[in-house]
Amino acid sequence: MFKIFTDFADWLTYAILGLSPDSKLGDALHFFIEDVSKIYVLLIVMIYVIALIRASLNIEGVRDYLAGKNRGIGYAMGSAFGAITPFCSCSSIPIFLGFTSAGIPVGITMAFLITSPLINEVAVLLLMSLLGWKFTILYVLIGMSVGILGGLFLDTIKAERWLQSFAAEALQRAQTSSGTADSSQDNIKLTLHDRHEFAISESKEIFARVWLWVIIGVGLGAALHGFVPEGWITANLGEGQWWSVPAAVLLGIPLYSNATGVIPVMESLITNGLPVGTALAFCMSTVAASFPEFILLKQVMQWKLLAMLFVMLLIAFTFVGWIFNAFIPFL
């Protein structure tokens, strides 16, 4: 699906700029070009599409269904949608903004945001070939559970109060509009041109807020890309002590990758003797709790919510690592 961005990065980095794919600079620049171009296109397309749907359809019924007595189903649906969408954490942010603008409860949106970078079909296939179907099924179930429980917790503490003002206002405006009698009637009366103009305006406004932070966030990830000290990790965290899992989680924070790209790293770590749970905790931290992602999330979340999400993910990944280290002999 995203091969066009890889090909574009290949062409620009290796053919035009003449850098070697074996050099650290070439690898880092290729990573930067591929991810920035992918995220920009996703940002524009996804915000446009979601805004067009909002202006074209009566989504109040769906929103009320998810927000009301079926909230539990909403968490599961948000997590499941995250599991089947092939986006990394940074690429998921456009959909997060779209969900917020549509009035979807924050907990359901967060269930999507947490699950999406952890699980995708390529990662599942790679894990199955590496560790077998039992491990893979358990990984998927745990990844979705982290998303569901995270969404439930954030809704319980009313995390929407810690969104940035523009996101909070968009959420409140969308949720308030569902109570008006003629909101759906107004949507139906909009012409195709009106819907298009609304979607274009929404895309421009959101893109203007985050484009620079995409460059900063991905740039940080690109600068660190390819410098994962596998030998050091295995040598110092390979004994399976209880503290090695949280240490691996903390070590993964400065790095950045997607679930597909991190699987070969996991394979190398496991092959070199790192316990499966420790390797998994490190890779989950790299994918879903990295500095680049949180730089981008800062544009839609206040520090309190960002810190709470950060701590929640680190605790979850640590427990996942401990669980897998304890039970991997039986899988």
BELURJO-V410896 format. One record per backbone hydrogen bond with DSSP energy under -1.0 kcal/mol. CO is the residue of the C=O (numbers start at 0). NH is the residue of the N-H. Records with the same first field share a line. If there is no record, write none. Layout:
# BELURJO-V410896
CO->NH / NH
This chain:
# BELURJO-V410896
1->5
2->6
3->7
4->8
5->9
6->10
7->11
8->12
9->13 / 14
10->15
11->16
12->18
19->22
22->26
23->27
24->28
25->29
26->30
27->31
28->32
29->33
30->34
31->35
32->36
33->37
34->38
35->39
36->40
37->41
38->42
39->43
40->44
41->45
42->46
43->47
44->48
45->49
46->50
47->51
48->52
49->53
50->54
51->55
52->56
56->58
58->62
59->63
60->64
61->65
62->66
63->67
67->70
69->73
70->74
71->75
72->76
73->77
74->78
75->79
76->80
77->81
78->82
79->83
84->86
87->91
91->95
92->96
93->97
94->98
95->99
96->100
97->101
98->103
99->102
104->108
105->109
106->110
107->111
108->112
109->113
110->114
111->115
114->118
119->123
120->124
121->125
122->126
123->127
124->128
125->129
126->130
127->131
131->135
132->136
133->137
134->138
135->139
136->140
137->141
138->142
139->143
140->144
141->145
142->146
143->147
144->148
145->149
146->150
147->151
148->152
149->153
150->154
151->155
152->156
153->158
154->157
157->160
158->161
159->162
161->301
163->167
164->168
165->169
166->170
167->171
168->172
169->173
170->174
171->175
172->176
175->178
176->179
181->185
182->186
183->187
184->188
190->194
191->195
192->196
193->197
194->198
195->199
196->200
197->201
198->202
199->203
200->204
201->205
202->206
203->207
205->209
206->210
209->213
210->214
211->215
212->216
213->217
214->218
215->219
216->220
217->221
218->222
219->223
220->224
223->226
227->229
228->232
229->233
230->234
231->235
232->236
240->243
242->246
243->247
244->248
245->249
246->250
247->251
252->290
257->261
261->265
262->266
263->267
264->268
265->269
266->270
267->271
268->273
269->272
274->278
275->279
276->280
277->281
278->282
279->283
280->284
281->285
282->286
283->287
284->288
289->293
290->294
291->295
292->296
293->297
295->298
296->299 / 300
299->163
301->305
302->306
303->307
304->308
305->309
306->310
307->311
308->312
309->313
310->314
311->315
312->316
313->317
314->318
315->319
316->320
317->321
318->322
319->323
320->324
321->325
322->326
323->327
326->329
327->330
